[in-house]
Amino acid sequence: MLKSSIAAFFLVVASVAQAELKALDDAELSRVDGAGIGFVLDKVLLDANNATITINDINNGSGQNVPIAVKEFYLGAIGSNKGANLNPVTIGRLDHPFALNLSRGETLRTLNDAGQWVQTTPNGVSVLEFMFPERLTTGGSACISGYSTGGNTCSSRATEKVDLGIRFDFQVAAGRTDVLNLDISELAMDGSYLRLWGDKAKSQMVGEMRINLFAKGIQLMSCAAGSANCTTAEQQRDRTIFMSGAYATVALGYGKSQPLLFDATSNGQFVLELQSPTASGTTAAQRQALADDFYANAPRTNIVINNLTVGSGNASTGGYNFGYNEVGGLSINYLKVTSHDL
């Protein structure tokens, strides 16, 4: 079931107001800066708990189909009790909307770990940007309610966060089904964005991506409730990973010297690559300048889980409480990800 309406508004910046329409030549048009399109998701409710979507045509090395069934997919207001009590939710506000922008690289800014807005995209390129409601430097809301370490820079209020869940059933081998059942409570993704532009020297599309996830709780279960060995509450807990007060700010790409490269191989595999941020320097001084700028201004990747428990948390039943876990200030100097056939 899908109940949604989208309130959209257009922001247009003009230096001089005119009483009549006037045709513009190419030179004049090049100086016009449109701020883009903003939109709000109003009263959204997704409930596919009783539906199954099957993804086919994914084959293993023997050419056999490996179907993936998507079940128990839901999205709604917080307090849903893993999708059992769903209500509509409004995500974003007119003063803090989702946005689709076409901007010049020199006008875009990114909020770094020090709370400063820095330019990450190169000058002189036109960038297509899709962004979530932005993070703020002052006057924001708690990104994770009751957990100040998660930050107070989110523009989303508690009523604009969501509960989200989805289950995947994988049939990798005949007669066997592997399950991943994910439930997230009080999720916000403020400050996330995807930016794309064309690189003439590389003759390909490049970009940069910021994925921010703030969640009150995340539960990942490896069985389907009600199936064999997954009927009682204790059996379900023993096959579940629990994360509370979890957030991740994942940075992929620094457009000025390390853009994220999108490519495909001749046999149809996709490739994502981050080359060395000093690769474009031809002299030692240039490479040093690129490195200095990268380490000073490139967004870092941070992953924090305030409390991580695997299983019931009782060592006698195989569970264990790992407590607080953090990966902080991670810079990626080189990364190459390539898909492969199963």
Phi, psi and omega in degrees: 000134182231118176237110180205151169220148185243123175263120184240147175218153183248132177250123181234129180258127179224140184279329184224132176276135180244147180279346180217158178290145183222132178291141180244140176276178185299321181296319179291320179298326182294341180266357179278129182244105177273133184282349174108199183240129176247147179210157181237139175268110189257121176054060181271137174214120176244124181223098178241033181297332182254015181242157177229128175248121182254127178260119180248186177065024168255112189253150174273185183298339178268005180082008180275142180292136177242088184289145175239118179263127178259120184226166172052043180270126180212156174208128180195192181292159181295157182085024185278350183056060179057040176085001182283336183226079188270139174224154180296156179222143174256125184248122182090162176226165182297331177271350175220072186267173158291155183214146171239112188240150168237107189228164172279144184303326183287349181264348184274147180225154179231139179276117182271182184294337180274004180077024180246145178274122182234154176274127179246337182271150183287160175286154169078017177235151175266124188246129172268122186234131167247125185225147173280171172310138190283160168276159185241162174262334176219153174074017182275177177256164178296127178292326175231116184300132178078006183223089187295332180300334178289350177103151177239040184246012180276139175279339178288134174270173183303323182288349181257005174272168187228156164260135185222138177211152178200147179233136177243130173249118182254129176251074183286322180236150181300134179077008182225134177235124176258139188239138167233116184242113187248129174230127180238131178248140177055060182268135171227147180231034182302140178085357178285148177201161171229126180238134184228143173203169180264134177256111184295318182295322181270348181055046179203167176280136177229177180181192173211153187221140173232121179244111178250127178232124176235123185220136174294320179207145176227130177233128180239112184249141185259022176212166178263125182305130180096348179277177182303134181061021180215041183257314182277161179299323180293319178297321180291319178298321183292346179244029183232141170259126181251131175230129177236149183056050186256137174211153179218133172239098187258121180252123177236104178103140173228099196305328184293327181221349181216066179291154176281122183266131176252128183210171176219143180275170182295337180262017171090011178271144179270155181225129170245130185219138169244111179277170179302136180294348179257008186296331183275356179279133181262341178237165179298321180294319179294318180295324178293320179295320178295319179294317179299315180294319182298311184287339179275325192238340183293134177300144180258161176262130178228134177229122183228133172235111184297323176212125181240122179232132176250123184078202185285351183084001179255114185300331182291340178254010177096356179273165180204140176260114181271353177068220185277135179223139183211138164240113188238141173066034183281126172252136180258109180277330177204137180208135174220122181241126180231134176283156179220155174290148178291000000 
